[in-house]
Amino acid sequence: MVDQFQGRGGDSAPPDIKTIIDDESPFPPIRRVGIWRPFTWLKLGWSDFRESGGPSVFYGACFAAMGMILNLVLSHAPEYVSALSCGFLLVGPLLALGLYDISRRIENVRSGLLGSVFSMRGRWSNIGVLALVLAVIMMVWARASLVIFALFYNKGMPSMHGFLTQLFSLSNLEFVLVYACIGFVFASIVFAISWVSIPLMLDRDTDAITSMIISCVALFINAPATLMWALLIVASVVIGLMTWNLGFILTMPVIGHATWHAYKEVVGTASDRN
């Protein structure tokens, strides 16, 4: 095992990034980053958002529209709104694929919304496997969510207004705690297998199983930084929900672009072994 310091373009890396190399491993080297590094990713994500402009706003608007449509169509059934809204956020890493591609194109001095929309071209088999895994997790979560609602509201489901009142007043604390704990389990699984795996498949056409393993290993190596990154993602989601989904127009693109930079800093290349 060898430790090296290396940055982009051969420059010295910031002091909070260390490359961990196992010469006998077939996997790419993983860099250990400092706990505050996610704030740098956010800064880089914001820079990409500003440079991209319209294409990034388009993806953010899609996230916002998705939430608004769910709230409008299922306004009478908060249990379905909650299950599906959280479920779509679970597959958010996959839905943000176009944002990763925009950041990749900015690095390569290329741009364009059309190209990012078709970024999966030639990678359907690899990304499709992960998409299937995330879809299964989403369906299991949706079922678990409905079961929790049925257990705590066995005398009838609340209205949307009644549910939000109880949620924000914490008058039904047991429901909130159980729902949050079960959601945390599902979110943790998705975060572990996808936080760098999808950008990795997009960038290097790595197969889905290898990418998910690398993602999990990178998470454990960078536990403090990934915990901070997860908290920032949760905060961005809360901002989006608290602004009637309008906040997603800004927060989701920035998080998507920042995720690309997280991948670029955490997952090393073959040149790191030299």
Stockholm file with secondary structure:
# STOCKHOLM 1.0

chainA/1-274         MVDQFQGRGGDSAPPDIKTIIDDESPFPPIRRVGIWRPFTWLKLGWSDFRESGGPSVFYGACFAAMGMILNLVLSHAPEYVSALSCGFLLVGPLLALGLYDISRRIENVRSGLLGSVFSMRGRWSNIGVLALVLAVIMMVWARASLVIFALFYNKGMPSMHGFLTQLFSLSNLEFVLVYACIGFVFASIVFAISWVSIPLMLDRDTDAITSMIISCVALFINAPATLMWALLIVASVVIGLMTWNLGFILTMPVIGHATWHAYKEVVGTASDRN
#=GR chainA/1-274 SS CEEECCCGGGCCCCTTEEEEECTTCSSCCEEEECTTHHHHHHHHHHHHHHHHCHHHHHHHHHHHHHHHHHHHHTTTCHHHHHHHHHHHHHTHHHHTHHHHHHHHHHHTTCCCHHHHHTTTTTCHHHHHHHHHHHHHHHHHHHHHHHHHHHHHCTTCCCCHHHHHHHHHHTTTHHHHHHHHHHHHHHHHHHHHHHTTHHHHHHHHCCCHHHHHHHHHHHHHHTHHHHHHHHHHHHHHHHHHHHTTTTTHHHHHHHHHHHHHHHHHHHBCCGGGGC
#=GC SS_cons         CEEECCCGGGCCCCTTEEEEECTTCSSCCEEEECTTHHHHHHHHHHHHHHHHCHHHHHHHHHHHHHHHHHHHHTTTCHHHHHHHHHHHHHTHHHHTHHHHHHHHHHHTTCCCHHHHHTTTTTCHHHHHHHHHHHHHHHHHHHHHHHHHHHHHCTTCCCCHHHHHHHHHHTTTHHHHHHHHHHHHHHHHHHHHHHTTHHHHHHHHCCCHHHHHHHHHHHHHHTHHHHHHHHHHHHHHHHHHHHTTTTTHHHHHHHHHHHHHHHHHHHBCCGGGGC
//
